[in-house]
């Protein structure tokens, strides 16, 4: 396949994925089309900035993320790094700090009249 055609197809496939259209490409097929899934990069400073931007203490931030407060503390100190889906969630929070606001509810919603 010519390189220009491969690039055009890759661009179209990427647009399909970004618009939410279901595809069934394998990672190898995507790579052949020039589409890669980048590694998530979140460092200690990023995590602290995310938490401070949404104005939460380490304890409350941990509760919202459903992790221990010692994990958050160790991430921010650079002693440990988040893994797996937590890393992706932190990346999402970096892009959209309000994405988890639904996790913080007012207790007045739970009171009975």
Helices and strands as residue ranges (DSSP letters): H 3-18, H 27-32, H 44-53, H 58-65, H 69-77, H 84-95, G 101-103, G 107-109
